[in-house]
Amino acid sequence: MSSLLLGEILAIALFLAGTFGVLLGYPIAFSLAGFSLIFAGLGWALGVFDPIILTSLPSRYFGLMTNEVLVAVPLFIFMGAVLERSKIAEALLETMGQLFGTMRGGLAISVVIVGALLAASTGVVGATVVTMGLLSLPAMMRAGYDPKLATGVICASGTLGQIIPPSVILIFIGDLLMGANQLAAQRTGRPVDPVSVGDLFVGAFLPGLGIVALYILYVIGMAVVRPASCPALQMDEAERASLGRRFLRALVPPLLLIVAVLGSILVGLATPTEAASIGAIGAVVLAALNRALSFRMMLGVMRNTAVISALVFGIVLGVSVFSLVFRGLGGEHLVEQALLGMPGGTIGAVVGVMLVMFVLGFFMDTIEIVLIVVPITAPAIIAMGVDPLWLGVMIGINLQTAFLTPPVGFALFYMRAVAPASITTGDIYRGIIPFVCLQAIALAALWLVPQTATWLPKVVFPDAVPAAAAPGGGGSVLDDILQAPMGGGTPAPSGSPLDQLLSPPPPGDRQPEGDPVLDRLLRGG
């Protein structure tokens, strides 16, 4: 048996073993890293893996910590945690429900709109589903809503944070696609259109609004076809009299925050990381204006932010070991050949990757799927001529759909945790199916009309320069972390000065003289 074939067999076995470990309930960071080290040792013993590849891990971890783009992740998590504890979501749900609730389906429409507003101001999914389930579901049940429609619209609206910017998932997708884009340019020798996290935020804006519109149209259709499933809300005169003032007081603050965060990106005044810092400060200001700011509240927010951020980046560190070993065993070459050999060419390759990510969405969190699948599949797909911006938005909507799909969609579990016993799990499953169909329609529309994702970024960022196809062109730091050299050996430095500093030189090469930063790193501090 040839060493190439043996390495590819070990790469497949590594992927299956890591997935099996996650399904057994082991933390994904430890499961993937542990199995990867085991298979690295096995591959070394069999002569199909060069252990020198693993020597790049420390410098790559340091590159992760100095990646400015990923600073936006804890900042957006902090912003969402502040807004969650400042009671802004409660005020929005109450006033929007009363504003639209006087017409049939109005409460459900208000849930969709509030879900979109919370998605555009927090970018966090699980907390949004739980919050809206706790606050909106009792009101909808008291108004006589069909439990299936009520739970379905809450689950679907709560997952809008996956695709409507600022989304934490889009940050990781965008950063990985930057490196995949550069790698595709090196392989094909052709310049490619650049892609960044800001481009992906702007590109996901119109598809996200389109999904919101589909949800609202479905609710309106239910109000016409089955009016008994979504009756109007009854209000007294006192509530009507004060509704306008309460509506403005609840709506204006989050709208200002959305304009500050997304507006600064759309007009080119700030990068996503800078916009995240604006959002974090703005959320604290809104909490103070809402008289919800306190030392205890901030202590809880910072603790939650630290825990979630550590969890996310712990996954990144664990997946980076998996990706290095998988590539070192020849797994990337195997994936590339499999995609090139798919029936239907480029279309078959994209469909195949989307199906794999969709199925993995039943068992893994979206961040885990993105970090595992995108680095090993995106370079080959982009090299086949697929627009990376369109691909990123497709991945975002696809993962949102997986988050909703029975029987193991994570949003359904969140809803089951907060729904009363009178609402059965079957009600939740049947209620979400129409919204999964709407997600499929949105995916089909984006497939048929890719300009819905690619047009607006070209308008907002018209002066983007195509990415050079020169060898060694720098990509994203995160993608550098997840990449390993093909065929063993020491990783080649990219064009980035930081990556050149962090990449260890080949044995025998003379170290550059007179660099105090590098000297300090080599001396251990």
N, C-alpha and C positions, 0 to 999 in steps of 0.2 A: 504494500500500500504506500502510495506517495505521501511525502510529508505535507503537501498542500491539501490533499484530500483528508488526511488525518486531522490537520488543524481545523478544517471546516467542520468536520464531525464534532470535534471538541467544542467549537463555537456554538453549534446548534444545541449540543448537550448543556452548555453553560446557560444559554437563554432559557431552555426548558427547566433546568434545575432552579434558576433564580425565580422564574415565574411560579414554580411549584412551592418554593419557600415562602413567597408572598401569600399564596393562597392558603398556606397552612397557618397564617397569622403572624409570622415573624416580621419585624420591622424591615421595610424594604431597604433602608440604607445598610443595615447589617447583613441582610440576606444576600443582596447582590454583591457587596464587597467581600463577604466571607466565601461564597461560592466562587467568585472570580479569583481569589487568591488560591483556592484549592485547585481550580482548573489551570491556573498559571503554573503552579508547581507540577501538575501532571503533564502539561505541555512542555515544560522545561525538561522533565525527565525523559519524555519521548522525543525531544529534539525539534519540536515544532513551535516553541515560544522562546523569545529572547528576553530574559528577565531584566535586561538593562532598560527596557521600556518603562518599568515601574519606577526607575530613579527620577523620572520627570514629575512624579506626583507632588513632592513638596513645592517645587516652583510653580506648578499649576494651581495648587491650593492658594499660594500667595497671590497668584494672578486673579483668582476668584475674589479674594478679599479686597483687592485694589480695583475691581471692575466698577467703574462709575455708573454704568447702566443699571446694574443690579442693586445699587443703593436705593433705587425707587421702590424695591419690593418691601423692605421694612417700613418705609415712609408711607406707602399706600395702606399697608396693614395697620399702621398707627392711626392714620386718618379714619379708616373704617371703624376701628375700635372706639375712637373718640365719639364718632357720630352715633354709634350703637348705644353708648352709655349716656349720651346727652339728651335722649328722649325726642330727638328731631324726627326719627322714623315714626314714632307713635303719633306725633302731632300731624305729620303728613297723611298717614293712613286715616286718621279720624276726620280731618277736614276734607280731604279728597273724597272720602266715602260719602260724606254728607252732601258734597257739591254735586256728584254724579248720581248719588243713590236714589234721588227722586224719580229717576227713569228706570225702566226695566233693564237689567244688566249693568246698571250704573256702578254698583259696588264692585263687580268683577272688573269693569273698565278702570276704576280707580286703583285696584290692586295692580293691574298691568302698568299703569302710568307711574305709580309709586315704585314698583319694581325697577322700572327703567331709570327713574331718578336716583334711587339708591345705588343701582349699578354704576351710574355715571359719577357718583360721588364717593363710592367706597371700593368697588372692584372686588368685593368679597361675597362668596356665594352662600355658604352654609349658614352664616349668621342671618342673611337676608331671608332665607326660607323659614328659619325658626322664628324670626321676629314677626314676619307677616302671618305665619301660621298662628302664633299666639294672639295677635291683635285682630286680624281680619276674620279668621275662621269662625270665632264665636259670633261676631256681628252678622256674618253671612248666614249662619245657621239660624239665628234669631229672626232674620228677615225671610226665612223660608227657602233658601237656595238649595238646589240639588247638591248633595254632598259630593257627587262625582265632579260636577262643574266647579264647585268651590275649591276642592283640593287640587284639581288639575290646574286651575288658573294660578293658584298660589305657588305650586311647585314650579310651573313653567316661568312665571314672572321672577321668582327668586333666583333662577339660573341665568338671568340676563347679564349678570356680572361676569360671566365667562366670555362674552363677546363684545359687550358695550365697553369702550374704554372709559376710565383707566382700569384695565384688567390685569391682574398679576400673571395670569396664564399668557396673555399676549406679550408681556415683557419677556418671559422666557422663550416663547416661540420666536419673537423678533430677534432676540440676541443670538439664538442658535442659527436662524436663517441667514444672519449676516455672514457668519463663518462658512455655512454651507454654500452660500452664493459665491464667495471668493474661491472656495475649493472647486466648485463647478466651472468657474472661469479658468482656473489653472488647467483643469482636465481637458476642456474643449478648445482652449486657446482663443476664445472669443470674449469680448467685453460683454458684461451683463449689466442690467439695470440694478442700481444699488437698492438696498432695502435696509431699513432701520426700525427700531421700536416705534419711533414717531410715525414713520410711514404706515406701520401696521395699525397703530391707533387710528389714524385718519382713514385707512382703508376699511377698517371694521365698522366705521361710524354709520355709513348708509345701510349695509346689510343688517346691522343691529336695529336700526330704526325700522327697516322692513319687517323684521321678525315681530317687533312691537305692533306694527300695523296689522300683521296677520292675526295676532292674538286678539286685538280689538275687533277686527272684522268677524272673527269667529264668535266672540261674545255677542256682538250685535245680531249675527245670524241666529244664535240660540234664543235671543230675546224675541225675534220675530217668529221663528218656527216653533219654539217651545217656551212660551212666556212664563209658564208656571215654574220653570227651572231657575229663573232669576228675577223674582218680583222686585218691585220698587221699594225703597226704604221710606218709612213714615217718619216725618219730622214735625215738631210743634213750632209755634210761631216764634218762641224765644230763640230757638236754635236757628231758625231762618234769619232772624234779625241780625244776629252776630256772626253769621257765616262768612260774610265778605271780609270782615276784619280778621277773623281767625284764619281764613284761607290765605290772605296775603302774609300774615305773620308766620305761617307754617311753610309757605312755598318760597318766599323770597330768599331766605338764608341759604337753603341748599342750592337754589338756582344760581346765586352769586358764587357759591363754591364751585359749581360745575363750570360756570363761565371762566372763573379764575384758572381752573386746572386745564380743562380742555381748550378754552379760548387761547391761553398762552401757548399751547402746542400748535393749534390750528393757524394762528397768525405768525408763528415762527419766533415768538419772543422767548421761548424757553424750551429746553429739551424735556423729555419725560421725567428725568430725574429732578430737574429744577422745578418742574410743575408739581411733582410729588411733594417737594418741600413746601411749596406754596399751599398745597392742599392740606398738609399736616398743620401748618400754622393757622390756616383758615378754619380748620375744624376745631382747634382749641379756642379761637376767637368766638365761633358760633356757640360752643359749649358755655363760654363765659356769658355771652349775651342771653343764653337760655337759662342762666342761673343753675347750671348743672356742673360747673367746674369746681372741683375740690381736690385736696391732696389725696384723699382716699381713692377718688375716681381716677386720677392720673396715675397713681401707683398701680391700680388694677390694669389700666390701659398699657402701661409700660411693661408690666409682667406678661400680659397676653401677647404683646408685640414681640417681646424677647423669645417667648416660648415658640410661637408660630414661626418666627424667622429662623430660629435655631433648627426647628423641625424641617423647614424647607431647604435650608442650606446643608443640613446633615444629609438629606436625600441627594443633593447635588454632589456632595463629596463621595457618597457611596456609589452613586451611578457612574462617577468619573472612573473609579477603579474598574467597574464592569465594562465600560466603554473601551478603556485602554486594553484590557485583556481580550475582549471580543475582537477588536481590530487587530491586535497582535497575533491572534490565532488565525487570521484571514477571514473573519466573519464579514467584514465590510465588502470584500471582493465577492463573497458568496451572495450577499444581499444585492449588490449591484448586478451581478449576472442573472439573479432571479428576476429582478425588475425588468432588465432588458429582454428577458425571455418570456415575459408575460404575454398571453394572447391579447391582441388589441393594441400592442405597442405602448405609447405614452398613456393613453386612456386606461388601458388595463393595469398599468403600473400604479397610477394614481388611485384607481378604484381599489386595487389590492391593498395598498397602504391604508386607505381610509377604512376599509373593512377590518383590518387588523387593529387599528386604533379604536374603532368602535367596539369591537369585542373586548379588548383589554379594558375599555371603560367600564365594563361590568364588574371588574375585579380590582382595579387600581385607581388611585387618584389621578386627576388630570396632569398634575405636575410630574408625577412619576412617568406617565406615558410619554409626555413631551420629551423629558430628558433621556428616555431610553430609545424611542423610535425615531425622533427627528434627526439626531446626529448621524444615524447610520443609514437613513433612507433619503433625506432631503438632498444631499449632494448629487446622487444619481438621478433623482427626478428632475432637479433644476437643470442638470447637464442635458437632459432629454428635451429641453426647451420649455419647461413649465415656468410660468411667472412666479417668483418666490412670494410676492405680495399676495397674489390670489391664493397660492398654496397655504400661506399662513392663515388667512381668513377662513378657508375651507376647513383647516384643522380645528380652528376655534369653534366653528359652528358644529362640526362633527362631534367634538368632545362634549359640547353642551348637550347635544342630542343623546349621547351615551349617558350623560348625567341624569337624564330623565327616563330612560327606557326601562320598563319592567323586564325581569322581576327584581333586578339588583341595582337599579339606578340610585345613586347616593341621595338625590333630592327626595326620593320616595321614602327613604329611611328617616330623613329629617322630619318629613311630614308625619310619618307614623309615630314618631316620638312625641309630637305635640298635639296630635289629633285625639279627640275623646274616643272612648271605647265604642260609642254608638256609630262611629264611622269605621267601617271595616277596611282591611287591607285591600280587599277586592274593589271597594269603592275608589280607593286611591289609584289602583292600577287601571281600572276602566276610565277614570277621569283623565288620566294623563295621556291615553292613547291618541285622542284627537290632536293634542299639542305636539306629540312626536311626529304625527303626519304633517303638521304645519312646519316643523323643523325640516322634514324631508323635502317639502315644497321649497323652503328657503334654500336648501342645498342645491336642489335642481335648478332653481332660478340663478344662483350664483355660478353654477356650472355652465349654463347656457348663455349667461350675460356676465362674463368676468369683469366687464367695465364697471359694474357696481362696486367692485373692490379696488380697481386700479385707476379709475378716473379722478376721484377727489384728491389722492396724494399728488398726482401730476399737476393739479391746479394749485394746491397749497404749497408744494415744493417744486416749482417749475425749473429750478436751476440745478437739479441733481445731476451729477456727473457719472457716466457709466463706470462700473467697477473695472479696474484694469485686470487683464488676464495674465499679468507677469507672474512668474513663479515667485513664491514667497510673499505674495500680497497678504497684508494683515487682515484678519477677520475679527470676529468677536472674541473677547477673552474667554467667555464661557465655552464657546465652541473649541477654542484651543485646549481648554481643560479636558473636554470630553473626547478629543481626538488623540489618536496614537499614530505613529509612523507606520507606513505599510512596509511589510517585509523586515521588521525589526530594525535595530540600530537606534541611534540617538535622535530624538526629534529635531527636525530642522527648524531653526528660528524663523519666525515670520517677519514681515516688514515692519511691525510695530516696534518702536524703541524699547518699550516695556517688555515685550516678549523676547527681544534680543537679549535684554538684560537678564531675564529669568531663565532662558533656555540654557541648559548646561552645554558647554562646547564639547566637540568630539575629543576622544583621548588623543593626547599629543599636541593639540592645538595650544598655542600660547595665549594666556589670558591677557586681555587688554590692560595696559598699565595706566596708573593715575586715576582710577575710578574709585572714589572713596565709598560709594554706596555698595558696589560689587565687592570691594575688599571687606566691608563690614559683614555682608551676607556670608562670604566665604569663611570669615573668622568665627561665625556663629553669633554675631551681634557685638 
